[in-house]
Amino acid sequence: MRLKIASVALGMALTAGTQVNAETLKFAFQGTYNQLDPYSLNETFSLSMHGNVYETLVQRSADLKPEPALATSWEVIEPTRWRFHLRKGVKFHNGNDFNADDVIFSADRVRAEGSDLTQVLAADVKVEKVDDYTVDFILPAVNPILHSEWENWPIMDKEWTEANDAVKVTSASDTNPNYASLHANGTGPFKLASHEPGVKTTYTVNEDWWDEKQHNLTGAEFTPIGSDATRVAALLSGELDMAYPIPVQDIKRVDNNAGTSALTGPELRTIFLGFDQRRDELTYSNIKGKNPFKDVRVRKAFYQAIDVDAIKAKIMRGLSEPAALLISPFLFANSGDFSRYPYDPEAAKELLAEAGYADGFEVSMDCPNDRYVNDEAICQATAAFLARVGIKINLNAQPKAKYFAKVLASGGFDTSFYMLGWTPGSFDSYNILKNLNNCREDKGTASPFNLGGYCNPKVDELTKLVLSENDEEKRNALISEAYTIINNEVSHIPLHQQGLAWGVSDKVTLKQRADNKFLLKYVNFK
């Protein structure tokens, strides 16, 4: 296994020397790139692709440290008023000037119906224009991490969006895309040259970019390749300069091939399973008139029926770390205080019998098949483990576009049992509590990624306290209290943190971030 804890400086960089050759980078990912609307889908791959064209007020460096971007600086001028000073002289790709009006417009749009990024800015935060290059954010209460997720909030051109009748966000479930779904106009280092949804996307260099250029590309070409074998073969043959993810069973092959290398390291994403705990009757089950997942004994039975060590050894080939929490241990100081429920199928059977399901039951499971490392294989293994305790899983594995359109708020949270992966955009536990564990509304306006509707008002109360607490020791104690409740009630089943595995041609250097964002601005041909 090549997950080296000592390397967790939150980002592994391949050092680039003086670069003289410049070419078009050809790269592939296992999933498709469909929507160009930057607020359509809160998914790491889509966000990183948007990040080549669009920019944010605050960005993260290759080692994930926050740094200025479209905002040059910011200050807290009152406990509940933050002031952001905007970068002057920046132009969108169509030549329009970037200014405060674009920030205010983007703040409204990112919180509008259909947006999958509402968590980046609370609905009760007011945004005021001080002048063309100064914006104030007025908060209802103290929030020391207001901007912690803003790298995931691309700023759009107000004039361009309005002129093209694209103010309405195209949601992940919308089959009628607007102009912003098929075209892009950002301030970033690359311009969109062409886009065939789900087929191919090409970029050219923005020669007028405001920042210092760190790459030597003339352009880039992205192609989705869902087949692992085809994707790896294209890398090994030289057709691709970069491909990800590399299946764990092919890492050694990529490393041993002349001309390619495999980059591996820890990822901050946690893969987990969730249950519909909100509906009185499951939509996809043979149990009628009630919902088995409302009983904590059933949820715990599912948890103890799944052998994560076997998944690590046989499916992930060692490239994963079993998880006790929904957050990476690298992101929470008290993680060592928590441990997983033990794998114990006999205990699982007893719990099911106690809950009144001695003969088990049937339930459908939604799973993507092109989003996470070995996602469908993990779901198939989960189905096999649960079968041993009398649960029949009807697996519904789909490409991520169909999967997300079904299970997210825009699809009506249409799932009974599901897999999801999550990297907290703020690298902080508040993100986990707020997005995955706070009570939600059916419209998804609160905690929209709590797909199963887990709800405990005490956890919501603790989450609010976590947000406003500045003392680190007190804050961690509040987080621990919330996680203890969540674990006792089995809100979800954490599986593991998957490892990163990228395949790269020896002709290029790049930077691998621990959040699995691949950004073209760091790529150089030797």
C-alpha positions in Angstrom: 0.0 0.0 0.0 1.3 3.4 -0.9 -0.8 5.6 1.3 2.0 7.2 3.3 0.8 9.1 6.4 4.0 11.1 6.5 3.1 12.5 3.1 -0.1 14.2 4.2 0.9 17.7 3.7 -2.5 18.0 2.0 -1.2 17.8 -1.5 1.6 16.1 -3.3 3.5 18.1 -5.9 5.7 17.0 -8.8 8.4 19.7 -9.1 8.6 21.3 -12.4 11.9 22.9 -13.6 12.2 25.4 -16.4 9.8 24.3 -19.1 10.5 24.9 -22.7 8.1 22.7 -24.6 4.4 23.7 -24.9 1.7 21.3 -26.1 -2.0 20.5 -25.8 -2.6 18.3 -22.8 -4.9 15.3 -23.4 -6.5 13.9 -20.3 -9.4 11.6 -19.3 -11.6 10.9 -16.3 -13.9 8.0 -15.6 -17.1 10.1 -15.6 -18.6 12.6 -18.0 -18.6 16.4 -18.0 -22.1 17.5 -18.9 -23.2 20.7 -17.3 -21.1 23.9 -17.7 -23.4 25.8 -15.3 -21.0 26.1 -12.3 -23.8 26.0 -9.8 -25.5 22.8 -11.1 -23.6 20.1 -9.3 -21.5 20.1 -6.1 -19.1 17.4 -7.2 -15.4 17.5 -7.1 -14.7 16.6 -10.7 -17.2 19.1 -12.0 -15.9 21.8 -9.7 -12.3 21.3 -10.8 -13.3 21.4 -14.5 -15.2 24.6 -13.9 -12.1 25.9 -12.0 -10.1 26.0 -15.2 -12.4 28.7 -16.6 -14.1 30.3 -13.6 -12.5 31.8 -10.5 -13.5 32.5 -7.0 -13.0 35.2 -4.4 -10.8 32.9 -2.3 -8.9 30.0 -3.7 -6.7 27.2 -2.4 -3.1 26.6 -3.3 -1.7 23.2 -4.4 -1.2 22.4 -0.7 -4.8 23.5 0.1 -4.0 26.7 1.9 -6.5 29.6 1.4 -5.2 32.5 -0.6 -6.5 35.6 -2.4 -8.0 35.2 -5.9 -10.7 37.6 -7.2 -10.6 39.2 -3.7 -7.2 40.6 -2.9 -7.9 40.9 0.9 -10.7 40.8 3.4 -11.3 41.9 7.0 -13.8 41.6 9.7 -14.8 45.2 10.4 -17.5 44.3 12.8 -18.2 40.8 14.4 -21.0 40.2 11.9 -19.7 42.2 8.9 -16.9 41.0 6.6 -15.5 43.3 4.0 -13.9 41.9 0.8 -11.7 44.1 -1.4 -11.9 43.0 -5.1 -9.1 42.7 -7.6 -9.1 45.5 -10.1 -8.3 45.2 -13.8 -9.7 41.7 -14.2 -11.8 40.9 -17.2 -14.1 38.0 -18.1 -13.2 36.1 -21.2 -15.7 38.1 -23.3 -14.0 41.4 -22.3 -16.5 42.5 -19.6 -15.0 44.0 -16.4 -15.2 42.1 -13.2 -16.6 44.1 -10.3 -18.9 44.2 -7.2 -22.0 43.8 -9.3 -20.8 40.3 -10.4 -20.2 39.2 -6.8 -23.7 40.3 -5.7 -25.3 38.7 -8.7 -23.4 35.5 -8.1 -24.3 35.5 -4.4 -28.0 35.7 -5.4 -27.7 33.0 -8.1 -25.7 30.5 -6.0 -28.5 30.5 -3.5 -31.4 30.4 -6.0 -33.6 27.4 -6.8 -31.8 24.7 -8.6 -28.4 25.5 -7.3 -26.4 22.6 -5.8 -24.0 25.0 -4.0 -26.3 26.7 -1.6 -24.1 25.7 1.3 -21.3 28.1 0.3 -23.3 31.1 1.5 -26.2 31.0 4.0 -29.5 32.3 2.8 -29.7 34.9 5.6 -26.3 36.5 4.8 -26.8 39.9 3.2 -24.4 41.2 0.5 -23.9 44.9 0.1 -22.0 46.9 -2.5 -19.7 49.5 -0.9 -18.2 50.6 -4.2 -17.3 48.9 -7.5 -14.5 47.0 -5.9 -15.6 46.5 -2.3 -18.4 44.2 -1.0 -19.7 43.7 2.5 -21.2 40.4 3.8 -23.5 41.0 6.7 -24.1 37.9 8.9 -27.0 37.2 11.3 -24.4 35.8 13.8 -20.7 35.4 14.2 -19.2 33.0 11.7 -15.4 32.6 11.8 -15.4 30.3 8.7 -17.6 32.4 6.4 -15.3 32.0 3.4 -14.0 28.6 4.1 -15.9 27.0 1.1 -15.6 29.8 -1.3 -13.1 28.0 -3.6 -16.2 26.1 -4.7 -18.1 29.3 -5.5 -17.3 30.5 -9.0 -18.1 34.1 -9.8 -20.2 34.7 -12.9 -20.5 37.7 -15.2 -23.8 39.4 -14.4 -24.1 41.1 -17.8 -23.3 38.0 -19.8 -25.6 35.7 -17.8 -28.5 38.2 -18.0 -27.9 38.9 -21.7 -28.1 35.2 -22.5 -31.2 34.6 -20.4 -29.3 32.2 -18.1 -30.1 33.6 -14.7 -32.1 30.5 -13.7 -29.7 27.8 -12.5 -29.9 24.6 -14.5 -30.2 21.9 -11.9 -28.7 18.4 -12.1 -32.2 17.1 -12.9 -33.1 19.6 -15.5 -33.4 18.2 -19.0 -33.7 21.7 -20.6 -30.3 23.3 -20.3 -29.9 27.0 -20.8 -27.1 29.0 -22.3 -24.8 28.8 -19.2 -25.1 25.0 -19.3 -23.5 24.8 -22.8 -21.2 27.9 -22.7 -18.8 29.4 -20.2 -17.4 32.9 -19.5 -15.1 33.2 -16.6 -11.9 35.1 -15.6 -9.7 32.0 -15.2 -6.5 30.8 -16.9 -8.3 28.9 -19.6 -11.1 29.7 -22.0 -13.7 27.2 -23.1 -13.0 26.4 -26.8 -15.7 23.7 -27.4 -18.0 21.5 -25.4 -19.9 18.4 -26.5 -21.7 17.3 -23.3 -20.5 13.9 -22.2 -18.2 13.6 -25.3 -15.3 16.1 -25.4 -14.4 19.5 -23.9 -11.4 21.6 -25.2 -9.7 24.6 -23.7 -7.4 27.4 -25.0 -5.2 29.6 -22.9 -6.4 32.9 -21.6 -3.5 35.1 -22.6 -4.9 38.0 -20.7 -5.2 36.2 -17.3 -4.4 38.6 -14.4 -2.3 36.1 -12.5 1.3 34.8 -13.1 1.2 31.8 -15.4 2.6 28.6 -13.9 1.9 26.3 -16.9 3.2 26.1 -20.4 0.2 24.5 -22.1 -1.2 25.8 -25.4 -4.5 24.1 -24.7 -6.2 21.0 -23.2 -8.5 18.3 -24.4 -10.7 16.3 -22.0 -12.4 13.0 -23.0 -14.5 10.9 -20.6 -13.5 7.2 -20.7 -15.7 5.1 -18.5 -13.9 1.8 -19.1 -11.0 1.3 -16.8 -9.2 -0.9 -19.2 -9.6 1.5 -22.1 -8.6 4.5 -20.0 -5.4 2.8 -18.8 -4.6 1.5 -22.2 -4.8 5.0 -23.7 -2.4 6.3 -21.1 0.1 3.5 -21.6 0.0 3.9 -25.4 0.7 7.6 -25.2 -2.7 8.7 -26.4 -3.3 10.4 -23.1 -1.0 12.5 -21.0 -3.0 12.1 -17.8 -5.8 9.8 -16.7 -7.7 9.3 -13.5 -8.5 7.4 -11.5 -6.2 4.5 -12.1 -7.8 1.3 -10.9 -5.9 0.0 -7.9 -5.1 -3.3 -9.6 -3.4 -1.3 -12.5 -1.1 1.0 -10.3 1.9 -1.3 -10.6 1.4 -1.8 -14.3 1.3 2.0 -14.9 4.4 2.4 -12.7 6.3 -0.3 -14.6 5.4 1.0 -18.0 8.1 2.9 -19.8 6.9 6.5 -20.0 4.2 6.6 -17.3 4.0 6.8 -13.6 1.2 6.4 -11.0 0.7 9.1 -8.4 -0.9 7.8 -5.2 -1.7 9.5 -1.9 -4.3 10.0 0.7 -7.6 11.6 -0.3 -9.8 13.6 2.1 -13.1 12.1 0.7 -15.1 9.7 2.8 -17.3 7.1 1.1 -20.4 6.2 3.1 -23.9 4.7 2.9 -27.1 6.4 3.8 -30.7 5.4 4.6 -34.1 7.1 3.9 -35.2 7.8 7.5 -37.7 10.5 6.6 -40.5 8.8 4.7 -43.1 6.8 6.7 -42.9 4.1 4.0 -39.8 3.3 1.9 -40.3 4.0 -1.8 -38.2 0.9 -2.9 -38.9 -1.9 -0.5 -41.2 -4.9 0.0 -42.1 -3.6 3.5 -45.3 -1.7 3.3 -46.9 0.7 5.8 -43.7 1.4 7.7 -40.0 2.3 7.2 -37.5 -0.2 8.7 -34.8 2.5 8.6 -36.5 4.6 11.2 -35.4 1.9 13.7 -31.8 2.4 14.8 -31.4 -1.4 15.3 -32.0 -1.9 11.6 -29.4 0.8 10.7 -26.9 -0.7 13.1 -27.6 -4.2 11.7 -26.7 -3.0 8.2 -23.5 -1.4 9.6 -22.3 -4.5 11.4 -23.1 -6.7 8.4 -20.6 -5.0 6.2 -16.9 -6.1 6.3 -14.9 -3.0 5.4 -11.6 -4.8 5.9 -12.6 -7.2 3.2 -13.6 -4.3 0.9 -10.2 -2.7 1.6 -8.3 -6.0 0.9 -10.2 -7.4 -2.0 -11.7 -4.5 -3.8 -9.5 -1.5 -2.9 -6.3 -3.6 -2.9 -5.2 -1.7 0.2 -5.8 1.8 -1.3 -8.3 2.8 1.4 -8.6 3.4 5.1 -11.7 2.2 7.0 -13.5 5.2 8.5 -15.2 5.6 11.9 -16.5 9.1 11.0 -17.8 10.9 8.0 -14.7 13.1 8.0 -11.0 12.2 7.3 -9.0 11.8 10.6 -6.6 14.4 9.1 -9.3 17.0 9.4 -10.5 16.5 13.0 -8.2 16.4 16.0 -10.4 14.2 18.1 -10.9 11.5 15.5 -8.9 9.0 17.6 -11.7 9.0 20.2 -14.0 7.2 17.7 -14.0 3.7 16.4 -16.2 1.7 14.0 -18.9 -0.8 15.1 -17.3 -4.2 14.7 -18.1 -6.4 11.7 -20.4 -9.0 13.3 -23.1 -10.7 11.0 -24.5 -12.7 13.9 -25.1 -9.5 15.9 -26.7 -8.0 12.8 -29.1 -10.9 12.6 -30.0 -10.5 16.2 -30.7 -6.8 15.8 -32.9 -7.4 12.8 -34.9 -10.0 14.7 -35.3 -7.6 17.7 -36.6 -5.0 15.2 -39.1 -7.5 13.8 -37.3 -8.4 10.7 -36.0 -11.9 11.5 -36.7 -13.0 7.9 -35.1 -9.8 6.5 -36.6 -7.7 3.7 -35.9 -6.2 0.3 -34.7 -2.7 -0.5 -33.2 -1.0 -3.5 -29.8 0.6 -3.4 -28.8 3.5 -5.5 -25.1 3.7 -6.5 -23.0 5.5 -9.1 -20.8 3.4 -11.4 -18.4 6.1 -12.6 -17.9 8.5 -9.8 -15.9 6.9 -6.9 -13.1 4.4 -6.9 -14.6 1.0 -7.5 -18.0 2.4 -6.6 -20.2 -0.3 -8.2 -17.9 -3.1 -7.0 -18.3 -1.8 -3.4 -22.1 -1.7 -3.7 -22.1 -5.2 -5.1 -20.0 -6.4 -2.1 -22.3 -4.5 0.2 -25.3 -6.4 -1.3 -23.5 -9.7 -0.8 -22.7 -9.0 2.8 -26.3 -7.9 3.5 -27.6 -11.0 1.8 -25.8 -13.1 4.5 -28.1 -11.5 7.2 -31.3 -11.9 5.2 -31.4 -8.5 3.4 -32.0 -8.6 -0.4 -30.5 -5.6 -2.1 -31.8 -4.7 -5.6 -28.9 -2.7 -6.9 -29.5 0.3 -9.1 -26.0 1.3 -10.4 -26.1 4.2 -12.9 -23.7 6.7 -14.5 -23.3 9.7 -12.1 -25.4 12.1 -14.2 -28.5 9.8 -13.9 -27.6 8.9 -10.3 -27.3 12.5 -9.0 -30.4 13.6 -11.0 -32.3 10.9 -9.0 -31.0 11.2 -5.5 -30.3 14.9 -5.0 -32.9 17.5 -4.0 -33.6 18.3 -7.6 -34.8 14.7 -8.0 -36.9 14.7 -4.9 -34.4 12.7 -2.8 -35.6 9.6 -4.7 -33.8 6.9 -2.9 -34.2 4.4 -0.1 -30.6 3.3 0.4 -27.6 4.9 -1.3 -23.8 5.4 -1.6 -22.3 8.9 -1.5 -18.8 10.3 -1.2 -18.0 13.6 0.6 -15.0 15.9 0.9 -15.9 18.9 3.1 -15.2 22.0 1.1 -14.2 23.8 4.2 -12.0 20.9 5.4 -13.9 21.3 8.7 -16.4 19.3 10.6 -19.0 22.1 10.5 -19.4 21.3 6.8 -20.1 17.6 7.6 -22.6 18.4 10.3 -24.5 21.0 8.4 -24.6 19.3 5.0 -25.0 15.7 6.0 -26.5 15.5 9.5 -28.8 18.5 10.1 -32.5 18.2 9.6 -33.5 19.0 6.1 -36.6 20.1 4.2 -38.1 18.2 1.3 -37.2 21.0 -1.0 -33.6 20.7 0.0 -33.3 24.3 1.2 -31.7 23.1 4.5 -28.9 20.5 4.5 -29.5 19.4 0.9 -27.0 16.6 1.0 -28.7 14.8 3.9 -30.4 12.6 1.3 -31.9 10.2 3.8 -33.4 12.9 6.1 -31.7 12.0 9.3 -32.8 14.5 12.0 -31.9 15.2 15.6 -32.6 18.7 16.8 -29.7 18.4 19.4 -27.3 17.9 16.5 -28.7 21.0 14.8 -28.2 22.9 18.0 -24.6 21.7 18.4 -23.9 22.6 14.8 -24.9 26.2 15.3 -22.6 26.4 18.4 -19.8 24.9 16.4 -20.1 27.6 13.8 -19.8 30.5 16.2 -17.2 29.0 18.7 -13.7 30.4 18.3 -12.0 28.5 21.1 -10.5 25.4 19.4 -10.7 23.1 22.4 -14.3 24.0 23.1 -15.2 23.8 19.5 -13.7 20.3 19.2 -15.6 19.2 22.3 -18.9 20.4 20.6 -18.0 18.5 17.4 -17.2 15.4 19.4 -20.6 15.6 21.2 -22.4 15.8 17.8 -20.4 12.9 16.3 -21.2 10.8 19.4 -24.9 11.3 18.9 -24.6 10.6 15.1 -22.6 7.4 15.7 -25.0 6.2 18.5 -28.0 6.8 16.2 -26.1 5.4 13.1 -27.1 8.3 10.9 -25.0 6.8 8.1 -22.5 4.0 7.6 -19.0 5.4 7.0 -17.0 3.0 4.9 -13.6 4.4 4.1 -11.4 7.2 2.8 -10.4 6.2 -0.7 -6.9 6.8 -1.9 -5.8 8.9 -4.9 -4.4 7.2 -8.0 -3.6 9.3 -11.0 -1.7 8.1 -14.1 0.7 10.6 -15.7 3.0 10.6 -18.7 6.6 11.2 -17.9 6.5 14.1 -20.4 4.5 16.2 -18.0 4.7 17.5 -14.4 1.6 18.5 -12.4 0.4 18.9 -8.8 -1.8 16.4 -7.1 -4.1 17.9 -4.5 -5.5 15.8 -1.6 -9.0 16.9 -2.5 -8.7 15.2 -5.9 -9.0 18.4 -7.9 -6.9 18.4 -11.0 -6.2 21.9 -12.2 -4.6 22.7 -15.6 -2.8 25.8 -14.3 -0.2 23.5 -12.6 0.6 21.4 -15.7 3.9 21.7 -17.6 5.4 19.7 -20.5 9.1 19.0 -20.0 
